[in-house]
Amino acid sequence: MQTAAISLKHVITESSIQNLEKYLSGQDGIERALLDINKGEIIIDYNNEIITLSQILSLIEHQGLCIS
């Protein structure tokens, strides 16, 4: 199990946060996704044998968010 803290460029709305957390948590290999608005980052616990960090970054960008 790996943990990644990914900084986001823009703070998003509460509903967007819930949608992103639900979307990421539903992906194979991602165990947990929690967004910290105050820090502007998302913490992701994932199995790197199933999904790579690069793939996770692509999923986040696909949702319209910019990674800093």
ABEGO torsion letter per residue (X at the ends): XBBBBBBBABBBBAAAAAAAAAAAAABBGBABBBBBAAAGBBBBBBBAAABBAAAAAAAAAAAGBBBX
